[in-house]
């Protein structure tokens, strides 16, 4: 999964998580993401992308939803593709 900081300011990702539609979470590596930069995040621990489509949300350190994306079964079946926030 690829996170893109589209804002004009750096974002501190400390304490941030990715959450699947079942509420399971995976931690985002704690770091400062510069404006315009990308970060590849591998899901581990809890959150999973379902093979039949679904949703994944990006939560900040206060567990508030910052962004999210829905994907289809067709998109989930594409090996090696990234889901971009």
PDB file of N, CA, C and O in Angstrom:
ATOM      1  N   UNK A   1       0.845  -1.148   0.000  1.00  0.00           N
ATOM      2  CA  UNK A   1       0.000   0.000   0.000  1.00  0.00           C
ATOM      3  C   UNK A   1       0.899   1.221   0.000  1.00  0.00           C
ATOM      4  O   UNK A   1       1.920   1.235   0.688  1.00  0.00           O
ATOM      5  N   UNK A   2       0.537   2.254  -0.766  1.00  0.00           N
ATOM      6  CA  UNK A   2       1.341   3.457  -0.869  1.00  0.00           C
ATOM      7  C   UNK A   2       0.586   4.639  -0.282  1.00  0.00           C
ATOM      8  O   UNK A   2      -0.540   4.935  -0.682  1.00  0.00           O
ATOM      9  N   UNK A   3       1.219   5.307   0.667  1.00  0.00           N
ATOM     10  CA  UNK A   3       0.662   6.542   1.215  1.00  0.00           C
ATOM     11  C   UNK A   3       1.361   7.702   0.528  1.00  0.00           C
ATOM     12  O   UNK A   3       2.583   7.690   0.386  1.00  0.00           O
ATOM     13  N   UNK A   4       0.605   8.699   0.103  1.00  0.00           N
ATOM     14  CA  UNK A   4       1.140   9.883  -0.545  1.00  0.00           C
ATOM     15  C   UNK A   4       0.734  11.098   0.274  1.00  0.00           C
ATOM     16  O   UNK A   4      -0.453  11.304   0.528  1.00  0.00           O
ATOM     17  N   UNK A   5       1.698  11.900   0.689  1.00  0.00           N
ATOM     18  CA  UNK A   5       1.398  13.141   1.394  1.00  0.00           C
ATOM     19  C   UNK A   5       1.182  14.223   0.342  1.00  0.00           C
ATOM     20  O   UNK A   5       2.139  14.814  -0.157  1.00  0.00           O
ATOM     21  N   UNK A   6      -0.078  14.478   0.009  1.00  0.00           N
ATOM     22  CA  UNK A   6      -0.422  15.466  -1.010  1.00  0.00           C
ATOM     23  C   UNK A   6      -0.532  16.873  -0.432  1.00  0.00           C
ATOM     24  O   UNK A   6      -0.834  17.821  -1.157  1.00  0.00           O
ATOM     25  N   UNK A   7      -0.288  17.013   0.870  1.00  0.00           N
ATOM     26  CA  UNK A   7      -0.378  18.333   1.501  1.00  0.00           C
ATOM     27  C   UNK A   7       0.924  19.109   1.300  1.00  0.00           C
ATOM     28  O   UNK A   7       1.940  18.525   0.925  1.00  0.00           O
ATOM     29  N   UNK A   8       0.899  20.428   1.548  1.00  0.00           N
ATOM     30  CA  UNK A   8       2.108  21.229   1.412  1.00  0.00           C
ATOM     31  C   UNK A   8       3.023  21.157   2.644  1.00  0.00           C
ATOM     32  O   UNK A   8       4.085  21.779   2.666  1.00  0.00           O
ATOM     33  N   UNK A   9       2.614  20.404   3.656  1.00  0.00           N
ATOM     34  CA  UNK A   9       3.368  20.316   4.909  1.00  0.00           C
ATOM     35  C   UNK A   9       3.767  18.876   5.212  1.00  0.00           C
ATOM     36  O   UNK A   9       3.088  17.946   4.776  1.00  0.00           O
ATOM     37  N   UNK A  10       4.865  18.676   5.957  1.00  0.00           N
ATOM     38  CA  UNK A  10       5.210  17.321   6.398  1.00  0.00           C
ATOM     39  C   UNK A  10       4.166  16.804   7.385  1.00  0.00           C
ATOM     40  O   UNK A  10       3.519  17.588   8.080  1.00  0.00           O
ATOM     41  N   UNK A  11       4.005  15.489   7.444  1.00  0.00           N
ATOM     42  CA  UNK A  11       3.049  14.863   8.351  1.00  0.00           C
ATOM     43  C   UNK A  11       3.789  13.857   9.223  1.00  0.00           C
ATOM     44  O   UNK A  11       4.518  13.005   8.716  1.00  0.00           O
ATOM     45  N   UNK A  12       3.599  13.959  10.537  1.00  0.00           N
ATOM     46  CA  UNK A  12       4.188  13.014  11.481  1.00  0.00           C
ATOM     47  C   UNK A  12       3.264  11.808  11.576  1.00  0.00           C
ATOM     48  O   UNK A  12       2.132  11.934  12.044  1.00  0.00           O
ATOM     49  N   UNK A  13       3.728  10.646  11.141  1.00  0.00           N
ATOM     50  CA  UNK A  13       2.908   9.429  11.117  1.00  0.00           C
ATOM     51  C   UNK A  13       3.010   8.608  12.405  1.00  0.00           C
ATOM     52  O   UNK A  13       2.493   7.493  12.463  1.00  0.00           O
ATOM     53  N   UNK A  14       3.652   9.129  13.410  1.00  0.00           N
ATOM     54  CA  UNK A  14       3.780   8.418  14.677  1.00  0.00           C
ATOM     55  C   UNK A  14       2.397   8.105  15.248  1.00  0.00           C
ATOM     56  O   UNK A  14       1.577   9.005  15.431  1.00  0.00           O
ATOM     57  N   UNK A  15       2.146   6.833  15.526  1.00  0.00           N
ATOM     58  CA  UNK A  15       0.873   6.403  16.107  1.00  0.00           C
ATOM     59  C   UNK A  15      -0.239   6.182  15.101  1.00  0.00           C
ATOM     60  O   UNK A  15      -1.363   5.871  15.495  1.00  0.00           O
ATOM     61  N   UNK A  16       0.041   6.333  13.803  1.00  0.00           N
ATOM     62  CA  UNK A  16      -0.989   6.151  12.782  1.00  0.00           C
ATOM     63  C   UNK A  16      -1.155   4.666  12.453  1.00  0.00           C
ATOM     64  O   UNK A  16      -0.239   3.868  12.649  1.00  0.00           O
ATOM     65  N   UNK A  17      -2.352   4.309  11.945  1.00  0.00           N
ATOM     66  CA  UNK A  17      -2.678   2.921  11.606  1.00  0.00           C
ATOM     67  C   UNK A  17      -3.486   2.858  10.317  1.00  0.00           C
ATOM     68  O   UNK A  17      -4.121   3.831   9.910  1.00  0.00           O
ATOM     69  N   UNK A  18      -3.446   1.690   9.689  1.00  0.00           N
ATOM     70  CA  UNK A  18      -4.374   1.343   8.618  1.00  0.00           C
ATOM     71  C   UNK A  18      -5.394   0.392   9.224  1.00  0.00           C
ATOM     72  O   UNK A  18      -5.038  -0.499   9.996  1.00  0.00           O
ATOM     73  N   UNK A  19      -6.655   0.579   8.876  1.00  0.00           N
ATOM     74  CA  UNK A  19      -7.727  -0.244   9.440  1.00  0.00           C
ATOM     75  C   UNK A  19      -8.578  -0.820   8.323  1.00  0.00           C
ATOM     76  O   UNK A  19      -8.990  -0.096   7.416  1.00  0.00           O
ATOM     77  N   UNK A  20      -8.846  -2.131   8.385  1.00  0.00           N
ATOM     78  CA  UNK A  20      -9.694  -2.758   7.374  1.00  0.00           C
ATOM     79  C   UNK A  20     -11.157  -2.603   7.755  1.00  0.00           C
ATOM     80  O   UNK A  20     -11.477  -2.036   8.800  1.00  0.00           O
ATOM     81  N   UNK A  21     -12.042  -3.106   6.908  1.00  0.00           N
ATOM     82  CA  UNK A  21     -13.491  -2.937   7.142  1.00  0.00           C
ATOM     83  C   UNK A  21     -13.992  -3.680   8.370  1.00  0.00           C
ATOM     84  O   UNK A  21     -15.083  -3.394   8.865  1.00  0.00           O
ATOM     85  N   UNK A  22     -13.203  -4.636   8.871  1.00  0.00           N
ATOM     86  CA  UNK A  22     -13.587  -5.373  10.075  1.00  0.00           C
ATOM     87  C   UNK A  22     -13.043  -4.724  11.342  1.00  0.00           C
ATOM     88  O   UNK A  22     -13.266  -5.226  12.443  1.00  0.00           O
ATOM     89  N   UNK A  23     -12.328  -3.603  11.188  1.00  0.00           N
ATOM     90  CA  UNK A  23     -11.785  -2.890  12.338  1.00  0.00           C
ATOM     91  C   UNK A  23     -10.412  -3.363  12.786  1.00  0.00           C
ATOM     92  O   UNK A  23      -9.901  -2.899  13.805  1.00  0.00           O
ATOM     93  N   UNK A  24      -9.809  -4.280  12.041  1.00  0.00           N
ATOM     94  CA  UNK A  24      -8.465  -4.753  12.389  1.00  0.00           C
ATOM     95  C   UNK A  24      -7.441  -3.730  11.906  1.00  0.00           C
ATOM     96  O   UNK A  24      -7.586  -3.154  10.828  1.00  0.00           O
ATOM     97  N   UNK A  25      -6.404  -3.509  12.716  1.00  0.00           N
ATOM     98  CA  UNK A  25      -5.437  -2.450  12.422  1.00  0.00           C
ATOM     99  C   UNK A  25      -4.031  -2.980  12.225  1.00  0.00           C
ATOM    100  O   UNK A  25      -3.633  -3.996  12.794  1.00  0.00           O
ATOM    101  N   UNK A  26      -3.285  -2.247  11.389  1.00  0.00           N
ATOM    102  CA  UNK A  26      -1.853  -2.453  11.195  1.00  0.00           C
ATOM    103  C   UNK A  26      -1.175  -1.103  11.374  1.00  0.00           C
ATOM    104  O   UNK A  26      -1.649  -0.096  10.848  1.00  0.00           O
ATOM    105  N   UNK A  27      -0.076  -1.075  12.108  1.00  0.00           N
ATOM    106  CA  UNK A  27       0.636   0.172  12.369  1.00  0.00           C
ATOM    107  C   UNK A  27       1.346   0.673  11.118  1.00  0.00           C
ATOM    108  O   UNK A  27       1.879  -0.107  10.329  1.00  0.00           O
ATOM    109  N   UNK A  28       1.341   1.984  10.958  1.00  0.00           N
ATOM    110  CA  UNK A  28       2.129   2.657   9.928  1.00  0.00           C
ATOM    111  C   UNK A  28       3.484   2.957  10.558  1.00  0.00           C
ATOM    112  O   UNK A  28       3.531   3.376  11.715  1.00  0.00           O
ATOM    113  N   UNK A  29       4.588   2.757   9.839  1.00  0.00           N
ATOM    114  CA  UNK A  29       5.905   3.059  10.424  1.00  0.00           C
ATOM    115  C   UNK A  29       5.975   4.512  10.900  1.00  0.00           C
ATOM    116  O   UNK A  29       5.628   5.425  10.150  1.00  0.00           O
ATOM    117  N   UNK A  30       6.422   4.733  12.139  1.00  0.00           N
ATOM    118  CA  UNK A  30       6.485   6.102  12.674  1.00  0.00           C
ATOM    119  C   UNK A  30       7.619   6.881  12.005  1.00  0.00           C
ATOM    120  O   UNK A  30       8.790   6.525  12.136  1.00  0.00           O
ATOM    121  N   UNK A  31       7.263   7.933  11.297  1.00  0.00           N
ATOM    122  CA  UNK A  31       8.268   8.780  10.649  1.00  0.00           C
ATOM    123  C   UNK A  31       7.607  10.066  10.187  1.00  0.00           C
ATOM    124  O   UNK A  31       6.381  10.168  10.144  1.00  0.00           O
ATOM    125  N   UNK A  32       8.413  11.025   9.850  1.00  0.00           N
ATOM    126  CA  UNK A  32       7.934  12.274   9.280  1.00  0.00           C
ATOM    127  C   UNK A  32       7.884  12.097   7.768  1.00  0.00           C
ATOM    128  O   UNK A  32       8.907  11.831   7.137  1.00  0.00           O
ATOM    129  N   UNK A  33       6.692  12.246   7.187  1.00  0.00           N
ATOM    130  CA  UNK A  33       6.525  12.097   5.741  1.00  0.00           C
ATOM    131  C   UNK A  33       6.509  13.493   5.126  1.00  0.00           C
ATOM    132  O   UNK A  33       5.546  14.238   5.309  1.00  0.00           O
ATOM    133  N   UNK A  34       7.570  13.856   4.394  1.00  0.00           N
ATOM    134  CA  UNK A  34       7.650  15.203   3.805  1.00  0.00           C
ATOM    135  C   UNK A  34       6.517  15.467   2.817  1.00  0.00           C
ATOM    136  O   UNK A  34       5.913  14.537   2.282  1.00  0.00           O
ATOM    137  N   UNK A  35       6.240  16.745   2.585  1.00  0.00           N
ATOM    138  CA  UNK A  35       5.242  17.147   1.592  1.00  0.00           C
ATOM    139  C   UNK A  35       5.593  16.543   0.240  1.00  0.00           C
ATOM    140  O   UNK A  35       6.737  16.635  -0.206  1.00  0.00           O
ATOM    141  N   UNK A  36       4.614  15.926  -0.414  1.00  0.00           N
ATOM    142  CA  UNK A  36       4.816  15.339  -1.734  1.00  0.00           C
ATOM    143  C   UNK A  36       5.482  13.974  -1.746  1.00  0.00           C
ATOM    144  O   UNK A  36       5.656  13.380  -2.810  1.00  0.00           O
ATOM    145  N   UNK A  37       5.856  13.468  -0.580  1.00  0.00           N
ATOM    146  CA  UNK A  37       6.567  12.184  -0.510  1.00  0.00           C
ATOM    147  C   UNK A  37       5.595  11.013  -0.431  1.00  0.00           C
ATOM    148  O   UNK A  37       4.439  11.169  -0.038  1.00  0.00           O
ATOM    149  N   UNK A  38       6.087   9.839  -0.813  1.00  0.00           N
ATOM    150  CA  UNK A  38       5.323   8.590  -0.739  1.00  0.00           C
ATOM    151  C   UNK A  38       5.985   7.649   0.257  1.00  0.00           C
ATOM    152  O   UNK A  38       7.193   7.709   0.486  1.00  0.00           O
ATOM    153  N   UNK A  39       5.180   6.792   0.837  1.00  0.00           N
ATOM    154  CA  UNK A  39       5.679   5.760   1.752  1.00  0.00           C
ATOM    155  C   UNK A  39       4.958   4.468   1.427  1.00  0.00           C
ATOM    156  O   UNK A  39       3.727   4.423   1.428  1.00  0.00           O
ATOM    157  N   UNK A  40       5.711   3.419   1.148  1.00  0.00           N
ATOM    158  CA  UNK A  40       5.117   2.102   0.917  1.00  0.00           C
ATOM    159  C   UNK A  40       4.960   1.419   2.270  1.00  0.00           C
ATOM    160  O   UNK A  40       5.920   1.299   3.032  1.00  0.00           O
ATOM    161  N   UNK A  41       3.736   0.971   2.560  1.00  0.00           N
ATOM    162  CA  UNK A  41       3.418   0.321   3.831  1.00  0.00           C
ATOM    163  C   UNK A  41       2.897  -1.074   3.547  1.00  0.00           C
ATOM    164  O   UNK A  41       1.956  -1.252   2.773  1.00  0.00           O
ATOM    165  N   UNK A  42       3.504  -2.045   4.167  1.00  0.00           N
ATOM    166  CA  UNK A  42       3.025  -3.430   4.040  1.00  0.00           C
ATOM    167  C   UNK A  42       2.087  -3.720   5.208  1.00  0.00           C
ATOM    168  O   UNK A  42       2.393  -3.405   6.358  1.00  0.00           O
ATOM    169  N   UNK A  43       0.955  -4.318   4.900  1.00  0.00           N
ATOM    170  CA  UNK A  43       0.022  -4.682   5.965  1.00  0.00           C
ATOM    171  C   UNK A  43       0.594  -5.856   6.733  1.00  0.00           C
ATOM    172  O   UNK A  43       1.078  -6.825   6.147  1.00  0.00           O
ATOM    173  N   UNK A  44       0.535  -5.761   8.016  1.00  0.00           N
ATOM    174  CA  UNK A  44       1.018  -6.836   8.870  1.00  0.00           C
ATOM    175  C   UNK A  44       0.232  -6.829  10.157  1.00  0.00           C
ATOM    176  O   UNK A  44      -0.395  -5.827  10.502  1.00  0.00           O
ATOM    177  N   UNK A  45       0.260  -7.914  10.857  1.00  0.00           N
ATOM    178  CA  UNK A  45      -0.438  -7.964  12.137  1.00  0.00           C
ATOM    179  C   UNK A  45      -1.924  -8.164  11.984  1.00  0.00           C
ATOM    180  O   UNK A  45      -2.399  -9.298  12.031  1.00  0.00           O
ATOM    181  N   UNK A  46      -2.678  -7.082  11.801  1.00  0.00           N
ATOM    182  CA  UNK A  46      -4.121  -7.191  11.834  1.00  0.00           C
ATOM    183  C   UNK A  46      -4.842  -6.954  10.531  1.00  0.00           C
ATOM    184  O   UNK A  46      -5.506  -7.859  10.025  1.00  0.00           O
ATOM    185  N   UNK A  47      -4.730  -5.754   9.968  1.00  0.00           N
ATOM    186  CA  UNK A  47      -5.523  -5.375   8.804  1.00  0.00           C
ATOM    187  C   UNK A  47      -5.202  -6.244   7.591  1.00  0.00           C
ATOM    188  O   UNK A  47      -4.057  -6.638   7.370  1.00  0.00           O
ATOM    189  N   UNK A  48      -6.240  -6.530   6.817  1.00  0.00           N
ATOM    190  CA  UNK A  48      -6.078  -7.330   5.607  1.00  0.00           C
ATOM    191  C   UNK A  48      -6.948  -6.754   4.499  1.00  0.00           C
ATOM    192  O   UNK A  48      -8.006  -6.178   4.755  1.00  0.00           O
ATOM    193  N   UNK A  49      -6.489  -6.916   3.278  1.00  0.00           N
ATOM    194  CA  UNK A  49      -7.299  -6.560   2.116  1.00  0.00           C
ATOM    195  C   UNK A  49      -8.046  -7.806   1.681  1.00  0.00           C
ATOM    196  O   UNK A  49      -7.431  -8.822   1.356  1.00  0.00           O
ATOM    197  N   UNK A  50      -9.366  -7.734   1.673  1.00  0.00           N
ATOM    198  CA  UNK A  50     -10.172  -8.876   1.271  1.00  0.00           C
ATOM    199  C   UNK A  50     -10.121  -9.103  -0.227  1.00  0.00           C
ATOM    200  O   UNK A  50      -9.978  -8.150  -0.993  1.00  0.00           O
ATOM    201  N   UNK A  51     -10.234 -10.347  -0.654  1.00  0.00           N
ATOM    202  CA  UNK A  51     -10.178 -10.696  -2.072  1.00  0.00           C
ATOM    203  C   UNK A  51     -11.434 -10.300  -2.842  1.00  0.00           C
ATOM    204  O   UNK A  51     -11.434 -10.311  -4.073  1.00  0.00           O
ATOM    205  N   UNK A  52     -12.508  -9.949  -2.126  1.00  0.00           N
ATOM    206  CA  UNK A  52     -13.774  -9.622  -2.781  1.00  0.00           C
ATOM    207  C   UNK A  52     -14.063  -8.126  -2.748  1.00  0.00           C
ATOM    208  O   UNK A  52     -15.208  -7.705  -2.914  1.00  0.00           O
ATOM    209  N   UNK A  53     -13.021  -7.325  -2.534  1.00  0.00           N
ATOM    210  CA  UNK A  53     -13.198  -5.879  -2.424  1.00  0.00           C
ATOM    211  C   UNK A  53     -13.424  -5.485  -0.978  1.00  0.00           C
ATOM    212  O   UNK A  53     -13.564  -6.344  -0.107  1.00  0.00           O
ATOM    213  N   UNK A  54     -13.460  -4.205  -0.727  1.00  0.00           N
ATOM    214  CA  UNK A  54     -13.676  -3.718   0.632  1.00  0.00           C
ATOM    215  C   UNK A  54     -13.199  -2.297   0.803  1.00  0.00           C
ATOM    216  O   UNK A  54     -13.157  -1.519  -0.150  1.00  0.00           O
ATOM    217  N   UNK A  55     -12.837  -1.963   2.044  1.00  0.00           N
ATOM    218  CA  UNK A  55     -12.384  -0.627   2.394  1.00  0.00           C
ATOM    219  C   UNK A  55     -11.159  -0.716   3.276  1.00  0.00           C
ATOM    220  O   UNK A  55     -10.972  -1.687   4.009  1.00  0.00           O
ATOM    221  N   UNK A  56     -10.330   0.306   3.196  1.00  0.00           N
ATOM    222  CA  UNK A  56      -9.227   0.440   4.131  1.00  0.00           C
ATOM    223  C   UNK A  56      -9.157   1.922   4.497  1.00  0.00           C
ATOM    224  O   UNK A  56      -9.280   2.794   3.637  1.00  0.00           O
ATOM    225  N   UNK A  57      -8.959   2.191   5.789  1.00  0.00           N
ATOM    226  CA  UNK A  57      -8.932   3.566   6.288  1.00  0.00           C
ATOM    227  C   UNK A  57      -7.578   3.876   6.896  1.00  0.00           C
ATOM    228  O   UNK A  57      -6.902   3.000   7.435  1.00  0.00           O
ATOM    229  N   UNK A  58      -7.201   5.135   6.799  1.00  0.00           N
ATOM    230  CA  UNK A  58      -5.986   5.639   7.421  1.00  0.00           C
ATOM    231  C   UNK A  58      -6.407   6.429   8.650  1.00  0.00           C
ATOM    232  O   UNK A  58      -7.150   7.405   8.546  1.00  0.00           O
ATOM    233  N   UNK A  59      -5.922   5.998   9.828  1.00  0.00           N
ATOM    234  CA  UNK A  59      -6.279   6.634  11.097  1.00  0.00           C
ATOM    235  C   UNK A  59      -5.076   7.358  11.674  1.00  0.00           C
ATOM    236  O   UNK A  59      -3.957   6.849  11.619  1.00  0.00           O
ATOM    237  N   UNK A  60      -5.303   8.554  12.232  1.00  0.00           N
ATOM    238  CA  UNK A  60      -4.206   9.289  12.851  1.00  0.00           C
ATOM    239  C   UNK A  60      -3.957   8.782  14.267  1.00  0.00           C
ATOM    240  O   UNK A  60      -4.578   7.810  14.697  1.00  0.00           O
ATOM    241  N   UNK A  61      -3.064   9.426  14.983  1.00  0.00           N
ATOM    242  CA  UNK A  61      -2.679   8.989  16.330  1.00  0.00           C
ATOM    243  C   UNK A  61      -3.836   9.042  17.321  1.00  0.00           C
ATOM    244  O   UNK A  61      -3.796   8.371  18.353  1.00  0.00           O
ATOM    245  N   UNK A  62      -4.866   9.830  17.020  1.00  0.00           N
ATOM    246  CA  UNK A  62      -6.051   9.916  17.875  1.00  0.00           C
ATOM    247  C   UNK A  62      -7.160   8.985  17.389  1.00  0.00           C
ATOM    248  O   UNK A  62      -8.293   9.065  17.862  1.00  0.00           O
ATOM    249  N   UNK A  63      -6.835   8.111  16.453  1.00  0.00           N
ATOM    250  CA  UNK A  63      -7.746   7.120  15.860  1.00  0.00           C
ATOM    251  C   UNK A  63      -8.883   7.760  15.074  1.00  0.00           C
ATOM    252  O   UNK A  63      -9.963   7.184  14.944  1.00  0.00           O
ATOM    253  N   UNK A  64      -8.625   8.977  14.542  1.00  0.00           N
ATOM    254  CA  UNK A  64      -9.598   9.640  13.684  1.00  0.00           C
ATOM    255  C   UNK A  64      -9.269   9.316  12.233  1.00  0.00           C
ATOM    256  O   UNK A  64      -8.100   9.271  11.851  1.00  0.00           O
ATOM    257  N   UNK A  65     -10.300   9.091  11.427  1.00  0.00           N
ATOM    258  CA  UNK A  65     -10.096   8.749  10.019  1.00  0.00           C
ATOM    259  C   UNK A  65      -9.591   9.978   9.262  1.00  0.00           C
ATOM    260  O   UNK A  65     -10.243  11.022   9.235  1.00  0.00           O
ATOM    261  N   UNK A  66      -8.424   9.829   8.654  1.00  0.00           N
ATOM    262  CA  UNK A  66      -7.809  10.890   7.869  1.00  0.00           C
ATOM    263  C   UNK A  66      -8.160  10.730   6.397  1.00  0.00           C
ATOM    264  O   UNK A  66      -8.372  11.711   5.683  1.00  0.00           O
ATOM    265  N   UNK A  67      -8.219   9.478   5.957  1.00  0.00           N
ATOM    266  CA  UNK A  67      -8.515   9.180   4.562  1.00  0.00           C
ATOM    267  C   UNK A  67      -8.949   7.725   4.467  1.00  0.00           C
ATOM    268  O   UNK A  67      -8.815   6.963   5.425  1.00  0.00           O
ATOM    269  N   UNK A  68      -9.458   7.355   3.331  1.00  0.00           N
ATOM    270  CA  UNK A  68      -9.866   5.973   3.121  1.00  0.00           C
ATOM    271  C   UNK A  68     -10.034   5.702   1.645  1.00  0.00           C
ATOM    272  O   UNK A  68     -10.117   6.616   0.825  1.00  0.00           O
ATOM    273  N   UNK A  69     -10.080   4.436   1.330  1.00  0.00           N
ATOM    274  CA  UNK A  69     -10.247   4.036  -0.061  1.00  0.00           C
ATOM    275  C   UNK A  69     -11.081   2.753  -0.109  1.00  0.00           C
ATOM    276  O   UNK A  69     -10.941   1.867   0.735  1.00  0.00           O
ATOM    277  N   UNK A  70     -11.944   2.681  -1.109  1.00  0.00           N
ATOM    278  CA  UNK A  70     -12.700   1.457  -1.386  1.00  0.00           C
ATOM    279  C   UNK A  70     -12.072   0.809  -2.605  1.00  0.00           C
ATOM    280  O   UNK A  70     -11.544   1.498  -3.478  1.00  0.00           O
ATOM    281  N   UNK A  71     -12.126  -0.500  -2.667  1.00  0.00           N
ATOM    282  CA  UNK A  71     -11.571  -1.211  -3.806  1.00  0.00           C
ATOM    283  C   UNK A  71     -12.477  -2.369  -4.160  1.00  0.00           C
ATOM    284  O   UNK A  71     -13.199  -2.903  -3.317  1.00  0.00           O
ATOM    285  N   UNK A  72     -12.422  -2.749  -5.439  1.00  0.00           N
ATOM    286  CA  UNK A  72     -13.276  -3.818  -5.955  1.00  0.00           C
ATOM    287  C   UNK A  72     -12.549  -5.156  -5.925  1.00  0.00           C
ATOM    288  O   UNK A  72     -11.344  -5.213  -5.677  1.00  0.00           O
ATOM    289  N   UNK A  73     -13.281  -6.218  -6.177  1.00  0.00           N
ATOM    290  CA  UNK A  73     -12.680  -7.554  -6.260  1.00  0.00           C
ATOM    291  C   UNK A  73     -11.661  -7.595  -7.395  1.00  0.00           C
ATOM    292  O   UNK A  73     -10.616  -8.234  -7.271  1.00  0.00           O
ATOM    293  N   UNK A  74     -11.961  -6.915  -8.500  1.00  0.00           N
ATOM    294  CA  UNK A  74     -11.030  -6.882  -9.625  1.00  0.00           C
ATOM    295  C   UNK A  74      -9.708  -6.217  -9.227  1.00  0.00           C
ATOM    296  O   UNK A  74      -8.634  -6.715  -9.565  1.00  0.00           O
ATOM    297  N   UNK A  75      -9.790  -5.091  -8.511  1.00  0.00           N
ATOM    298  CA  UNK A  75      -8.579  -4.410  -8.059  1.00  0.00           C
ATOM    299  C   UNK A  75      -7.800  -5.267  -7.068  1.00  0.00           C
ATOM    300  O   UNK A  75      -6.569  -5.285  -7.097  1.00  0.00           O
ATOM    301  N   UNK A  76      -8.504  -5.973  -6.196  1.00  0.00           N
ATOM    302  CA  UNK A  76      -7.841  -6.816  -5.197  1.00  0.00           C
ATOM    303  C   UNK A  76      -7.099  -7.975  -5.844  1.00  0.00           C
ATOM    304  O   UNK A  76      -6.122  -8.478  -5.288  1.00  0.00           O
ATOM    305  N   UNK A  77      -7.557  -8.401  -7.014  1.00  0.00           N
ATOM    306  CA  UNK A  77      -6.944  -9.533  -7.693  1.00  0.00           C
ATOM    307  C   UNK A  77      -5.697  -9.192  -8.493  1.00  0.00           C
ATOM    308  O   UNK A  77      -5.059 -10.088  -9.045  1.00  0.00           O
ATOM    309  N   UNK A  78      -5.341  -7.927  -8.567  1.00  0.00           N
ATOM    310  CA  UNK A  78      -4.169  -7.495  -9.338  1.00  0.00           C
ATOM    311  C   UNK A  78      -2.904  -7.623  -8.495  1.00  0.00           C
ATOM    312  O   UNK A  78      -2.634  -6.773  -7.647  1.00  0.00           O
ATOM    313  N   UNK A  79      -2.151  -8.654  -8.720  1.00  0.00           N
ATOM    314  CA  UNK A  79      -0.892  -8.874  -7.989  1.00  0.00           C
ATOM    315  C   UNK A  79       0.082  -7.737  -8.249  1.00  0.00           C
ATOM    316  O   UNK A  79       0.280  -7.326  -9.392  1.00  0.00           O
ATOM    317  N   UNK A  80       0.694  -7.227  -7.172  1.00  0.00           N
ATOM    318  CA  UNK A  80       1.743  -6.231  -7.307  1.00  0.00           C
ATOM    319  C   UNK A  80       1.273  -4.797  -7.442  1.00  0.00           C
ATOM    320  O   UNK A  80       2.106  -3.893  -7.504  1.00  0.00           O
ATOM    321  N   UNK A  81      -0.033  -4.549  -7.492  1.00  0.00           N
ATOM    322  CA  UNK A  81      -0.553  -3.186  -7.604  1.00  0.00           C
ATOM    323  C   UNK A  81      -0.621  -2.558  -6.220  1.00  0.00           C
ATOM    324  O   UNK A  81      -0.759  -3.269  -5.224  1.00  0.00           O
ATOM    325  N   UNK A  82      -0.526  -1.248  -6.145  1.00  0.00           N
ATOM    326  CA  UNK A  82      -0.613  -0.514  -4.888  1.00  0.00           C
ATOM    327  C   UNK A  82      -1.964   0.162  -4.756  1.00  0.00           C
ATOM    328  O   UNK A  82      -2.548   0.586  -5.753  1.00  0.00           O
ATOM    329  N   UNK A  83      -2.464   0.267  -3.530  1.00  0.00           N
ATOM    330  CA  UNK A  83      -3.639   1.067  -3.216  1.00  0.00           C
ATOM    331  C   UNK A  83      -3.093   2.397  -2.728  1.00  0.00           C
ATOM    332  O   UNK A  83      -2.357   2.439  -1.742  1.00  0.00           O
ATOM    333  N   UNK A  84      -3.448   3.494  -3.411  1.00  0.00           N
ATOM    334  CA  UNK A  84      -2.862   4.797  -3.105  1.00  0.00           C
ATOM    335  C   UNK A  84      -3.844   5.643  -2.306  1.00  0.00           C
ATOM    336  O   UNK A  84      -5.012   5.780  -2.670  1.00  0.00           O
ATOM    337  N   UNK A  85      -3.339   6.214  -1.196  1.00  0.00           N
ATOM    338  CA  UNK A  85      -4.118   7.177  -0.408  1.00  0.00           C
ATOM    339  C   UNK A  85      -3.730   8.571  -0.841  1.00  0.00           C
ATOM    340  O   UNK A  85      -4.258   9.550  -0.314  1.00  0.00           O
TER     341      UNK A  85
END
